[in-house]
C-alpha cells in the first residue's frame, strides 16, 4: 500500500509553494469572506485509516456536493422511476445553465446541474415529510458526526441573490417538471447547499460510495451495490459540469465539486479523498483541488482506469 501520508504531505507542500489562481465564489456574498489561501486534504481508506494535511478541520460550505446526497435520498425511494424526472447524461454546460431545458421539455440532463438538483428537491418534498431533517440525519449518520449543521447565513445570502436559480426553477415549473411551490423548492435547495463541513467529515460522508453503499462501523446500507455503481457513474460523467471529461482524463475518479471550493472523490473498494481550496477556476471547480487530485492519482497510480 502506498505511503499515503507522505505523498499527501509532499503534494500539499509543493502546491502551496506555487502561485494560486482563480476567484472565490462571489455570487454568494457570504462565501466571499473566506480566506482564499485555505487548503485542506483528507483521505480515509475503507479500513478506516485517516490521513490529513493542512486545513482539514476548517469548515467550508458543501454547496453542490450535497447534490449527490439529495440524489441518493430520491434514488433509494424511487429507484429507476426517478429518471422520468431527470436524466443521467453529461450536459457539457456550466452548472447554472438554462441550456437545453426548453428543448428537453424541462427534464434536466442530469441531477448535478442546478436545474437537476432543484428538480430532485421537488421530488424530495413529495417523498419526505421533513426533507431538511432527513438530509441532516443522513449526513450525520454517514459521517458519524452529530455536530454537522446547516449554515443559515449562507442559505440566506444565496436566497437573497439567487436570481439564476429562481429563473431556472420557474422555467422548469412552467414546463411541468416542478410540482411544488417554487419558493419552497428553492428554500430547500439553498438550505441543503449551505451545510458546513470539513474535509475529514466530507471523506467520511462519501466513504459509502467507496464501500459498496455501506458505512464502515454501523454497516448501514444506504444504497445497494448496483445503485452505488450507478451513483459513481453519474459522479464520473456529470460531477464537474463542463469539466467532467477533463476531470476523468486528469484524475480518473468519480467525484463531485462545490463552489465552496470542496472536491470529494472516491476509488471504489479503496478510499475517499476530499480537498478544499476556495479559489475556483472558470468552470467553478477548485483550482488547487484539481491540481492536488491530478498529482495524487498520477503519483500513486490509483484511479479507476
Ligand atoms: O446553486 C448554486 O449556484 C450553488 N448553491 C451551488 C453551485 C455549485 O456548488 C456548483 N459547483 N461547483
py3Dmol code that shows the C-alpha trace and the ligand (Angstrom):
import py3Dmol

protein = """\
ATOM      1  CA  UNK A   1       0.000   0.000   0.000  1.00  0.00           C
ATOM      2  CA  UNK A   2       1.289   3.457  -0.912  1.00  0.00           C
ATOM      3  CA  UNK A   3       2.567   5.690   1.914  1.00  0.00           C
ATOM      4  CA  UNK A   4      -0.445   7.985   1.725  1.00  0.00           C
ATOM      5  CA  UNK A   5       0.668  10.380   4.470  1.00  0.00           C
ATOM      6  CA  UNK A   6       3.998  11.281   2.925  1.00  0.00           C
ATOM      7  CA  UNK A   7       2.510  11.502  -0.592  1.00  0.00           C
ATOM      8  CA  UNK A   8      -0.249  13.822   0.659  1.00  0.00           C
ATOM      9  CA  UNK A   9       2.243  15.951   2.600  1.00  0.00           C
ATOM     10  CA  UNK A  10       4.595  16.221  -0.390  1.00  0.00           C
ATOM     11  CA  UNK A  11       1.915  17.268  -2.871  1.00  0.00           C
ATOM     12  CA  UNK A  12       0.359  19.682  -0.347  1.00  0.00           C
ATOM     13  CA  UNK A  13       3.729  21.365   0.282  1.00  0.00           C
ATOM     14  CA  UNK A  14       4.587  21.518  -3.368  1.00  0.00           C
ATOM     15  CA  UNK A  15       1.270  23.109  -4.341  1.00  0.00           C
ATOM     16  CA  UNK A  16       1.434  25.664  -1.515  1.00  0.00           C
ATOM     17  CA  UNK A  17       4.828  26.786  -2.844  1.00  0.00           C
ATOM     18  CA  UNK A  18       3.256  27.568  -6.241  1.00  0.00           C
ATOM     19  CA  UNK A  19       1.077  30.513  -7.200  1.00  0.00           C
ATOM     20  CA  UNK A  20      -2.621  30.046  -6.537  1.00  0.00           C
ATOM     21  CA  UNK A  21      -5.128  31.037  -9.242  1.00  0.00           C
ATOM     22  CA  UNK A  22      -8.852  31.683  -9.544  1.00  0.00           C
ATOM     23  CA  UNK A  23     -11.573  33.524  -7.660  1.00  0.00           C
ATOM     24  CA  UNK A  24     -13.651  32.732  -4.595  1.00  0.00           C
ATOM     25  CA  UNK A  25     -17.377  32.284  -5.420  1.00  0.00           C
ATOM     26  CA  UNK A  26     -18.509  35.907  -5.015  1.00  0.00           C
ATOM     27  CA  UNK A  27     -22.036  35.403  -6.340  1.00  0.00           C
ATOM     28  CA  UNK A  28     -22.983  34.023  -2.912  1.00  0.00           C
ATOM     29  CA  UNK A  29     -21.866  37.053  -0.828  1.00  0.00           C
ATOM     30  CA  UNK A  30     -21.413  35.070   2.386  1.00  0.00           C
ATOM     31  CA  UNK A  31     -18.862  32.800   0.695  1.00  0.00           C
ATOM     32  CA  UNK A  32     -16.613  35.675  -0.356  1.00  0.00           C
ATOM     33  CA  UNK A  33     -15.468  36.260   3.254  1.00  0.00           C
ATOM     34  CA  UNK A  34     -13.383  33.089   3.321  1.00  0.00           C
ATOM     35  CA  UNK A  35      -9.553  33.177   3.342  1.00  0.00           C
ATOM     36  CA  UNK A  36      -8.781  32.235  -0.296  1.00  0.00           C
ATOM     37  CA  UNK A  37      -5.487  30.578   0.649  1.00  0.00           C
ATOM     38  CA  UNK A  38      -7.020  27.886   2.864  1.00  0.00           C
ATOM     39  CA  UNK A  39      -6.034  24.409   1.708  1.00  0.00           C
ATOM     40  CA  UNK A  40      -7.014  21.163   3.422  1.00  0.00           C
ATOM     41  CA  UNK A  41      -6.856  17.499   2.436  1.00  0.00           C
ATOM     42  CA  UNK A  42      -8.195  14.283   3.981  1.00  0.00           C
ATOM     43  CA  UNK A  43      -8.149  10.688   2.813  1.00  0.00           C
ATOM     44  CA  UNK A  44      -9.874   7.777   4.563  1.00  0.00           C
ATOM     45  CA  UNK A  45      -9.458   4.171   3.474  1.00  0.00           C
ATOM     46  CA  UNK A  46     -12.227   1.570   3.583  1.00  0.00           C
ATOM     47  CA  UNK A  47     -10.245   0.087   6.506  1.00  0.00           C
ATOM     48  CA  UNK A  48     -10.942   3.299   8.414  1.00  0.00           C
ATOM     49  CA  UNK A  49      -7.409   4.740   8.348  1.00  0.00           C
ATOM     50  CA  UNK A  50      -7.366   8.530   8.019  1.00  0.00           C
ATOM     51  CA  UNK A  51      -4.628  10.755   6.542  1.00  0.00           C
ATOM     52  CA  UNK A  52      -4.735  14.563   6.622  1.00  0.00           C
ATOM     53  CA  UNK A  53      -2.823  17.690   5.666  1.00  0.00           C
ATOM     54  CA  UNK A  54      -3.319  21.443   6.062  1.00  0.00           C
ATOM     55  CA  UNK A  55      -6.697  22.970   6.956  1.00  0.00           C
ATOM     56  CA  UNK A  56      -8.551  19.662   7.167  1.00  0.00           C
ATOM     57  CA  UNK A  57     -10.504  20.704  10.281  1.00  0.00           C
ATOM     58  CA  UNK A  58     -11.771  24.073   8.983  1.00  0.00           C
ATOM     59  CA  UNK A  59     -15.411  24.300   7.972  1.00  0.00           C
ATOM     60  CA  UNK A  60     -16.434  25.340   4.478  1.00  0.00           C
ATOM     61  CA  UNK A  61     -19.679  25.338   2.502  1.00  0.00           C
ATOM     62  CA  UNK A  62     -20.701  21.991   0.982  1.00  0.00           C
ATOM     63  CA  UNK A  63     -22.659  23.609  -1.889  1.00  0.00           C
ATOM     64  CA  UNK A  64     -23.102  21.405  -4.981  1.00  0.00           C
ATOM     65  CA  UNK A  65     -21.519  18.370  -3.338  1.00  0.00           C
ATOM     66  CA  UNK A  66     -24.835  17.969  -1.498  1.00  0.00           C
ATOM     67  CA  UNK A  67     -26.475  17.170  -4.850  1.00  0.00           C
ATOM     68  CA  UNK A  68     -25.027  13.630  -4.597  1.00  0.00           C
ATOM     69  CA  UNK A  69     -26.718  13.152  -1.225  1.00  0.00           C
ATOM     70  CA  UNK A  70     -30.016  14.623  -2.415  1.00  0.00           C
ATOM     71  CA  UNK A  71     -29.928  12.266  -5.376  1.00  0.00           C
ATOM     72  CA  UNK A  72     -29.232   9.308  -3.066  1.00  0.00           C
ATOM     73  CA  UNK A  73     -32.279  10.217  -0.958  1.00  0.00           C
ATOM     74  CA  UNK A  74     -34.547  10.322  -4.003  1.00  0.00           C
ATOM     75  CA  UNK A  75     -32.988   7.292  -5.708  1.00  0.00           C
ATOM     76  CA  UNK A  76     -33.303   4.985  -2.695  1.00  0.00           C
ATOM     77  CA  UNK A  77     -37.026   5.744  -2.529  1.00  0.00           C
ATOM     78  CA  UNK A  78     -37.937   5.867  -6.250  1.00  0.00           C
ATOM     79  CA  UNK A  79     -35.305   3.681  -7.932  1.00  0.00           C
ATOM     80  CA  UNK A  80     -35.295   3.951 -11.736  1.00  0.00           C
ATOM     81  CA  UNK A  81     -38.618   5.852 -11.781  1.00  0.00           C
ATOM     82  CA  UNK A  82     -36.592   8.924 -10.814  1.00  0.00           C
ATOM     83  CA  UNK A  83     -35.138   9.045 -14.340  1.00  0.00           C
ATOM     84  CA  UNK A  84     -38.520  10.146 -15.689  1.00  0.00           C
ATOM     85  CA  UNK A  85     -37.875  13.480 -13.952  1.00  0.00           C
ATOM     86  CA  UNK A  86     -34.128  13.959 -14.555  1.00  0.00           C
ATOM     87  CA  UNK A  87     -31.608  12.352 -16.929  1.00  0.00           C
ATOM     88  CA  UNK A  88     -28.152  10.839 -16.467  1.00  0.00           C
ATOM     89  CA  UNK A  89     -26.325  12.384 -19.433  1.00  0.00           C
ATOM     90  CA  UNK A  90     -23.410  14.785 -19.063  1.00  0.00           C
ATOM     91  CA  UNK A  91     -24.592  18.247 -20.032  1.00  0.00           C
ATOM     92  CA  UNK A  92     -21.397  19.820 -21.328  1.00  0.00           C
ATOM     93  CA  UNK A  93     -22.772  23.088 -19.943  1.00  0.00           C
ATOM     94  CA  UNK A  94     -21.983  25.191 -16.832  1.00  0.00           C
ATOM     95  CA  UNK A  95     -23.603  24.236 -13.515  1.00  0.00           C
ATOM     96  CA  UNK A  96     -26.171  27.052 -13.650  1.00  0.00           C
ATOM     97  CA  UNK A  97     -27.060  26.771 -17.331  1.00  0.00           C
ATOM     98  CA  UNK A  98     -30.589  27.202 -18.666  1.00  0.00           C
ATOM     99  CA  UNK A  99     -29.084  25.476 -21.700  1.00  0.00           C
ATOM    100  CA  UNK A 100     -31.116  22.640 -23.143  1.00  0.00           C
ATOM    101  CA  UNK A 101     -34.078  22.830 -20.760  1.00  0.00           C
ATOM    102  CA  UNK A 102     -36.564  24.151 -23.309  1.00  0.00           C
ATOM    103  CA  UNK A 103     -35.532  21.624 -25.928  1.00  0.00           C
ATOM    104  CA  UNK A 104     -35.627  18.826 -23.310  1.00  0.00           C
ATOM    105  CA  UNK A 105     -39.101  19.921 -22.119  1.00  0.00           C
ATOM    106  CA  UNK A 106     -37.976  20.707 -18.594  1.00  0.00           C
ATOM    107  CA  UNK A 107     -36.194  17.395 -17.942  1.00  0.00           C
ATOM    108  CA  UNK A 108     -32.685  18.441 -16.808  1.00  0.00           C
ATOM    109  CA  UNK A 109     -29.886  16.447 -18.454  1.00  0.00           C
ATOM    110  CA  UNK A 110     -28.539  15.246 -15.099  1.00  0.00           C
ATOM    111  CA  UNK A 111     -29.138  15.631 -11.333  1.00  0.00           C
ATOM    112  CA  UNK A 112     -25.906  17.554 -10.645  1.00  0.00           C
ATOM    113  CA  UNK A 113     -26.718  20.639 -12.686  1.00  0.00           C
ATOM    114  CA  UNK A 114     -28.543  23.269 -10.624  1.00  0.00           C
ATOM    115  CA  UNK A 115     -31.736  22.605 -12.597  1.00  0.00           C
ATOM    116  CA  UNK A 116     -31.390  18.867 -11.983  1.00  0.00           C
ATOM    117  CA  UNK A 117     -30.812  19.263  -8.255  1.00  0.00           C
ATOM    118  CA  UNK A 118     -33.750  21.665  -7.980  1.00  0.00           C
ATOM    119  CA  UNK A 119     -35.998  19.026  -9.602  1.00  0.00           C
ATOM    120  CA  UNK A 120     -34.617  16.457  -7.128  1.00  0.00           C
ATOM    121  CA  UNK A 121     -35.543  18.844  -4.276  1.00  0.00           C
ATOM    122  CA  UNK A 122     -39.079  18.999  -5.676  1.00  0.00           C
ATOM    123  CA  UNK A 123     -39.173  15.185  -5.656  1.00  0.00           C
ATOM    124  CA  UNK A 124     -37.895  15.127  -2.042  1.00  0.00           C
ATOM    125  CA  UNK A 125     -40.672  17.470  -0.907  1.00  0.00           C
ATOM    126  CA  UNK A 126     -43.139  14.816  -2.075  1.00  0.00           C
ATOM    127  CA  UNK A 127     -41.209  11.859  -0.658  1.00  0.00           C
ATOM    128  CA  UNK A 128     -40.219  13.084   2.810  1.00  0.00           C
ATOM    129  CA  UNK A 129     -42.281  14.752   5.488  1.00  0.00           C
ATOM    130  CA  UNK A 130     -39.272  16.804   6.586  1.00  0.00           C
ATOM    131  CA  UNK A 131     -36.573  16.563   3.896  1.00  0.00           C
ATOM    132  CA  UNK A 132     -34.210  19.009   5.687  1.00  0.00           C
ATOM    133  CA  UNK A 133     -34.160  16.873   8.802  1.00  0.00           C
ATOM    134  CA  UNK A 134     -33.923  13.672   6.746  1.00  0.00           C
ATOM    135  CA  UNK A 135     -30.878  15.053   4.896  1.00  0.00           C
ATOM    136  CA  UNK A 136     -29.183  16.212   8.092  1.00  0.00           C
ATOM    137  CA  UNK A 137     -29.874  12.862   9.787  1.00  0.00           C
ATOM    138  CA  UNK A 138     -28.401  11.034   6.806  1.00  0.00           C
ATOM    139  CA  UNK A 139     -25.321  13.276   6.635  1.00  0.00           C
ATOM    140  CA  UNK A 140     -24.663  12.917  10.363  1.00  0.00           C
ATOM    141  CA  UNK A 141     -25.135   9.173  10.223  1.00  0.00           C
ATOM    142  CA  UNK A 142     -22.869   8.655   7.208  1.00  0.00           C
ATOM    143  CA  UNK A 143     -20.173  10.958   8.587  1.00  0.00           C
ATOM    144  CA  UNK A 144     -20.661   9.539  12.091  1.00  0.00           C
ATOM    145  CA  UNK A 145     -20.701  13.114  13.398  1.00  0.00           C
ATOM    146  CA  UNK A 146     -23.658  14.788  15.126  1.00  0.00           C
ATOM    147  CA  UNK A 147     -22.057  18.238  15.080  1.00  0.00           C
ATOM    148  CA  UNK A 148     -22.679  18.838  11.349  1.00  0.00           C
ATOM    149  CA  UNK A 149     -25.086  21.750  10.806  1.00  0.00           C
ATOM    150  CA  UNK A 150     -26.768  23.908   8.217  1.00  0.00           C
ATOM    151  CA  UNK A 151     -25.372  27.445   7.913  1.00  0.00           C
ATOM    152  CA  UNK A 152     -28.437  29.746   7.822  1.00  0.00           C
ATOM    153  CA  UNK A 153     -26.324  32.825   6.935  1.00  0.00           C
ATOM    154  CA  UNK A 154     -25.027  31.134   3.771  1.00  0.00           C
ATOM    155  CA  UNK A 155     -28.525  29.939   2.823  1.00  0.00           C
ATOM    156  CA  UNK A 156     -29.986  33.439   3.362  1.00  0.00           C
ATOM    157  CA  UNK A 157     -27.161  35.024   1.404  1.00  0.00           C
ATOM    158  CA  UNK A 158     -27.758  32.746  -1.580  1.00  0.00           C
ATOM    159  CA  UNK A 159     -31.504  33.204  -1.335  1.00  0.00           C
ATOM    160  CA  UNK A 160     -31.120  36.998  -1.474  1.00  0.00           C
ATOM    161  CA  UNK A 161     -29.004  36.872  -4.652  1.00  0.00           C
ATOM    162  CA  UNK A 162     -30.024  33.610  -6.308  1.00  0.00           C
ATOM    163  CA  UNK A 163     -31.699  35.092  -9.381  1.00  0.00           C
ATOM    164  CA  UNK A 164     -30.391  32.453 -11.748  1.00  0.00           C
ATOM    165  CA  UNK A 165     -31.775  29.597  -9.663  1.00  0.00           C
ATOM    166  CA  UNK A 166     -35.096  31.428  -9.311  1.00  0.00           C
ATOM    167  CA  UNK A 167     -35.195  31.680 -13.112  1.00  0.00           C
ATOM    168  CA  UNK A 168     -34.277  28.000 -13.533  1.00  0.00           C
ATOM    169  CA  UNK A 169     -36.910  26.807 -11.077  1.00  0.00           C
ATOM    170  CA  UNK A 170     -39.656  28.941 -12.611  1.00  0.00           C
ATOM    171  CA  UNK A 171     -38.708  27.848 -16.108  1.00  0.00           C
ATOM    172  CA  UNK A 172     -38.802  24.154 -15.148  1.00  0.00           C
ATOM    173  CA  UNK A 173     -42.095  24.688 -13.334  1.00  0.00           C
ATOM    174  CA  UNK A 174     -43.552  26.331 -16.466  1.00  0.00           C
ATOM    175  CA  UNK A 175     -42.588  23.161 -18.368  1.00  0.00           C
ATOM    176  CA  UNK A 176     -44.359  20.985 -15.787  1.00  0.00           C
ATOM    177  CA  UNK A 177     -41.417  19.277 -14.078  1.00  0.00           C
ATOM    178  CA  UNK A 178     -41.714  21.062 -10.708  1.00  0.00           C
ATOM    179  CA  UNK A 179     -44.920  20.289  -8.832  1.00  0.00           C
ATOM    180  CA  UNK A 180     -44.492  22.136  -5.519  1.00  0.00           C
ATOM    181  CA  UNK A 181     -44.380  25.841  -4.784  1.00  0.00           C
ATOM    182  CA  UNK A 182     -41.219  27.238  -6.409  1.00  0.00           C
ATOM    183  CA  UNK A 183     -40.233  29.220  -3.289  1.00  0.00           C
ATOM    184  CA  UNK A 184     -40.489  26.106  -1.118  1.00  0.00           C
ATOM    185  CA  UNK A 185     -38.374  24.087  -3.555  1.00  0.00           C
ATOM    186  CA  UNK A 186     -35.700  26.797  -3.727  1.00  0.00           C
ATOM    187  CA  UNK A 187     -35.668  27.310   0.045  1.00  0.00           C
ATOM    188  CA  UNK A 188     -34.969  23.586   0.457  1.00  0.00           C
ATOM    189  CA  UNK A 189     -32.260  23.677  -2.222  1.00  0.00           C
ATOM    190  CA  UNK A 190     -30.479  26.721  -0.710  1.00  0.00           C
ATOM    191  CA  UNK A 191     -30.626  25.222   2.789  1.00  0.00           C
ATOM    192  CA  UNK A 192     -29.177  21.922   1.605  1.00  0.00           C
ATOM    193  CA  UNK A 193     -26.283  23.649  -0.203  1.00  0.00           C
ATOM    194  CA  UNK A 194     -25.417  25.577   2.980  1.00  0.00           C
ATOM    195  CA  UNK A 195     -24.219  22.624   5.094  1.00  0.00           C
ATOM    196  CA  UNK A 196     -20.894  23.449   6.769  1.00  0.00           C
ATOM    197  CA  UNK A 197     -18.311  20.675   6.659  1.00  0.00           C
ATOM    198  CA  UNK A 198     -14.570  19.993   6.819  1.00  0.00           C
ATOM    199  CA  UNK A 199     -12.544  17.673   4.591  1.00  0.00           C
ATOM    200  CA  UNK A 200     -12.375  14.900   7.199  1.00  0.00           C
ATOM    201  CA  UNK A 201     -16.170  14.908   7.659  1.00  0.00           C
ATOM    202  CA  UNK A 202     -16.627  15.043   3.883  1.00  0.00           C
ATOM    203  CA  UNK A 203     -14.396  11.990   3.407  1.00  0.00           C
ATOM    204  CA  UNK A 204     -16.345  10.011   5.988  1.00  0.00           C
ATOM    205  CA  UNK A 205     -19.588  11.091   4.385  1.00  0.00           C
ATOM    206  CA  UNK A 206     -18.545   9.757   0.972  1.00  0.00           C
ATOM    207  CA  UNK A 207     -16.940   6.522   2.158  1.00  0.00           C
ATOM    208  CA  UNK A 208     -20.227   4.715   1.362  1.00  0.00           C
ATOM    209  CA  UNK A 209     -19.551   5.323  -2.329  1.00  0.00           C
ATOM    210  CA  UNK A 210     -16.166   3.611  -1.954  1.00  0.00           C
ATOM    211  CA  UNK A 211     -17.610   0.824   0.189  1.00  0.00           C
ATOM    212  CA  UNK A 212     -20.446  -0.676  -1.877  1.00  0.00           C
ATOM    213  CA  UNK A 213     -23.028   1.681  -0.393  1.00  0.00           C
ATOM    214  CA  UNK A 214     -22.366   0.686   3.216  1.00  0.00           C
ATOM    215  CA  UNK A 215     -20.960   2.629   6.194  1.00  0.00           C
ATOM    216  CA  UNK A 216     -17.846   1.207   7.846  1.00  0.00           C
ATOM    217  CA  UNK A 217     -18.804   0.997  11.518  1.00  0.00           C
ATOM    218  CA  UNK A 218     -22.515   0.562  11.594  1.00  0.00           C
ATOM    219  CA  UNK A 219     -22.823  -1.420   8.345  1.00  0.00           C
ATOM    220  CA  UNK A 220     -25.742   0.811   7.443  1.00  0.00           C
ATOM    221  CA  UNK A 221     -26.634   0.140   3.802  1.00  0.00           C
ATOM    222  CA  UNK A 222     -27.509   3.483   2.184  1.00  0.00           C
ATOM    223  CA  UNK A 223     -27.524   2.121  -1.369  1.00  0.00           C
ATOM    224  CA  UNK A 224     -27.234  -1.392  -2.754  1.00  0.00           C
ATOM    225  CA  UNK A 225     -24.184  -2.401  -4.779  1.00  0.00           C
ATOM    226  CA  UNK A 226     -25.839  -1.750  -8.126  1.00  0.00           C
ATOM    227  CA  UNK A 227     -27.167   1.663  -7.034  1.00  0.00           C
ATOM    228  CA  UNK A 228     -23.701   2.589  -5.730  1.00  0.00           C
ATOM    229  CA  UNK A 229     -22.178   1.693  -9.088  1.00  0.00           C
ATOM    230  CA  UNK A 230     -24.695   3.938 -10.818  1.00  0.00           C
ATOM    231  CA  UNK A 231     -24.142   6.857  -8.414  1.00  0.00           C
ATOM    232  CA  UNK A 232     -20.398   6.634  -9.057  1.00  0.00           C
ATOM    233  CA  UNK A 233     -21.020   6.569 -12.805  1.00  0.00           C
ATOM    234  CA  UNK A 234     -23.062   9.774 -12.580  1.00  0.00           C
ATOM    235  CA  UNK A 235     -20.329  11.403 -10.471  1.00  0.00           C
ATOM    236  CA  UNK A 236     -17.726  10.453 -13.053  1.00  0.00           C
ATOM    237  CA  UNK A 237     -19.706  11.712 -16.046  1.00  0.00           C
ATOM    238  CA  UNK A 238     -21.503  14.723 -14.534  1.00  0.00           C
ATOM    239  CA  UNK A 239     -19.736  15.644 -11.262  1.00  0.00           C
ATOM    240  CA  UNK A 240     -17.741  18.546 -12.732  1.00  0.00           C
ATOM    241  CA  UNK A 241     -20.182  20.013 -15.271  1.00  0.00           C
ATOM    242  CA  UNK A 242     -18.408  21.084 -18.450  1.00  0.00           C
ATOM    243  CA  UNK A 243     -15.128  19.950 -16.902  1.00  0.00           C
ATOM    244  CA  UNK A 244     -16.250  16.358 -16.237  1.00  0.00           C
ATOM    245  CA  UNK A 245     -14.328  14.973 -19.197  1.00  0.00           C
ATOM    246  CA  UNK A 246     -11.196  16.811 -18.127  1.00  0.00           C
ATOM    247  CA  UNK A 247     -11.527  15.555 -14.539  1.00  0.00           C
ATOM    248  CA  UNK A 248     -11.887  11.952 -15.765  1.00  0.00           C
ATOM    249  CA  UNK A 249      -8.881  12.482 -18.027  1.00  0.00           C
ATOM    250  CA  UNK A 250      -6.662  14.198 -15.447  1.00  0.00           C
ATOM    251  CA  UNK A 251      -7.757  12.468 -12.219  1.00  0.00           C
ATOM    252  CA  UNK A 252      -9.699   9.332 -13.177  1.00  0.00           C
ATOM    253  CA  UNK A 253     -12.018   9.072 -10.165  1.00  0.00           C
ATOM    254  CA  UNK A 254     -15.764   9.593  -9.655  1.00  0.00           C
ATOM    255  CA  UNK A 255     -16.182  12.813  -7.701  1.00  0.00           C
ATOM    256  CA  UNK A 256     -18.132  15.989  -7.048  1.00  0.00           C
ATOM    257  CA  UNK A 257     -17.186  19.621  -6.635  1.00  0.00           C
ATOM    258  CA  UNK A 258     -18.868  22.599  -4.982  1.00  0.00           C
ATOM    259  CA  UNK A 259     -18.393  26.359  -5.256  1.00  0.00           C
ATOM    260  CA  UNK A 260     -17.338  26.414  -1.607  1.00  0.00           C
ATOM    261  CA  UNK A 261     -14.043  25.076  -3.013  1.00  0.00           C
ATOM    262  CA  UNK A 262     -14.507  21.466  -1.918  1.00  0.00           C
ATOM    263  CA  UNK A 263     -13.960  18.415  -4.083  1.00  0.00           C
ATOM    264  CA  UNK A 264     -14.584  14.846  -2.961  1.00  0.00           C
ATOM    265  CA  UNK A 265     -13.662  11.760  -4.981  1.00  0.00           C
ATOM    266  CA  UNK A 266     -13.679   8.014  -4.398  1.00  0.00           C
ATOM    267  CA  UNK A 267     -11.747   4.989  -5.549  1.00  0.00           C
ATOM    268  CA  UNK A 268     -14.329   2.209  -5.114  1.00  0.00           C
ATOM    269  CA  UNK A 269     -13.038  -0.551  -2.853  1.00  0.00           C
ATOM    270  CA  UNK A 270     -10.186   1.639  -1.576  1.00  0.00           C
ATOM    271  CA  UNK A 271     -10.749   5.179  -0.247  1.00  0.00           C
ATOM    272  CA  UNK A 272     -12.477   8.527  -0.343  1.00  0.00           C
ATOM    273  CA  UNK A 273     -10.433  11.727  -0.645  1.00  0.00           C
ATOM    274  CA  UNK A 274     -11.547  15.326  -0.022  1.00  0.00           C
ATOM    275  CA  UNK A 275      -9.687  18.515  -0.884  1.00  0.00           C
ATOM    276  CA  UNK A 276     -10.680  22.078  -0.067  1.00  0.00           C
ATOM    277  CA  UNK A 277      -9.245  25.285  -1.503  1.00  0.00           C
ATOM    278  CA  UNK A 278     -11.658  28.192  -2.131  1.00  0.00           C
ATOM    279  CA  UNK A 279     -10.215  29.687  -5.329  1.00  0.00           C
ATOM    280  CA  UNK A 280     -12.218  28.369  -8.288  1.00  0.00           C
ATOM    281  CA  UNK A 281     -11.295  28.081 -11.957  1.00  0.00           C
ATOM    282  CA  UNK A 282     -13.584  29.490 -14.642  1.00  0.00           C
ATOM    283  CA  UNK A 283     -15.692  26.283 -14.581  1.00  0.00           C
ATOM    284  CA  UNK A 284     -16.463  26.737 -10.859  1.00  0.00           C
ATOM    285  CA  UNK A 285     -14.146  23.952  -9.637  1.00  0.00           C
ATOM    286  CA  UNK A 286     -11.378  24.386  -7.050  1.00  0.00           C
ATOM    287  CA  UNK A 287      -8.101  25.240  -8.794  1.00  0.00           C
ATOM    288  CA  UNK A 288      -5.847  23.673  -6.179  1.00  0.00           C
ATOM    289  CA  UNK A 289      -8.275  20.845  -5.534  1.00  0.00           C
ATOM    290  CA  UNK A 290      -7.978  19.719  -9.153  1.00  0.00           C
ATOM    291  CA  UNK A 291      -4.206  20.164  -9.074  1.00  0.00           C
ATOM    292  CA  UNK A 292      -3.913  18.089  -5.920  1.00  0.00           C
ATOM    293  CA  UNK A 293      -6.065  15.220  -7.167  1.00  0.00           C
ATOM    294  CA  UNK A 294      -4.315  15.076 -10.542  1.00  0.00           C
ATOM    295  CA  UNK A 295      -0.950  14.758  -8.828  1.00  0.00           C
ATOM    296  CA  UNK A 296      -2.255  12.299  -6.260  1.00  0.00           C
ATOM    297  CA  UNK A 297      -3.655   9.774  -8.749  1.00  0.00           C
ATOM    298  CA  UNK A 298      -0.633  10.218 -11.026  1.00  0.00           C
ATOM    299  CA  UNK A 299       1.880   9.615  -8.213  1.00  0.00           C
ATOM    300  CA  UNK A 300       0.030   6.722  -6.586  1.00  0.00           C
ATOM    301  CA  UNK A 301      -1.214   5.262  -9.896  1.00  0.00           C
ATOM    302  CA  UNK A 302      -4.531   4.736  -8.121  1.00  0.00           C
ATOM    303  CA  UNK A 303      -7.521   5.576 -10.284  1.00  0.00           C
ATOM    304  CA  UNK A 304     -10.398   3.636 -11.827  1.00  0.00           C
ATOM    305  CA  UNK A 305      -8.528   3.459 -15.151  1.00  0.00           C
TER     306      UNK A 305
END
"""
ligand_1 = """\
12
LIG
O -26.885 26.864 -6.796
C -25.763 27.329 -6.698
O -25.314 28.088 -7.538
C -24.915 26.891 -5.523
N -25.725 26.749 -4.342
C -24.205 25.608 -5.792
C -23.398 25.623 -7.067
C -22.169 24.797 -7.012
O -21.635 24.483 -5.976
C -21.553 24.462 -8.322
N -20.331 23.680 -8.149
N -19.235 23.714 -8.486
"""
view = py3Dmol.view(width=600, height=400)
view.addModel(protein, "pdb")
view.setStyle({"model": 0}, {"cartoon": {"style": "trace"}})
view.addModel(ligand_1, "xyz")
view.setStyle({"model": 1}, {"stick": {}})
view.zoomTo()
view.show()
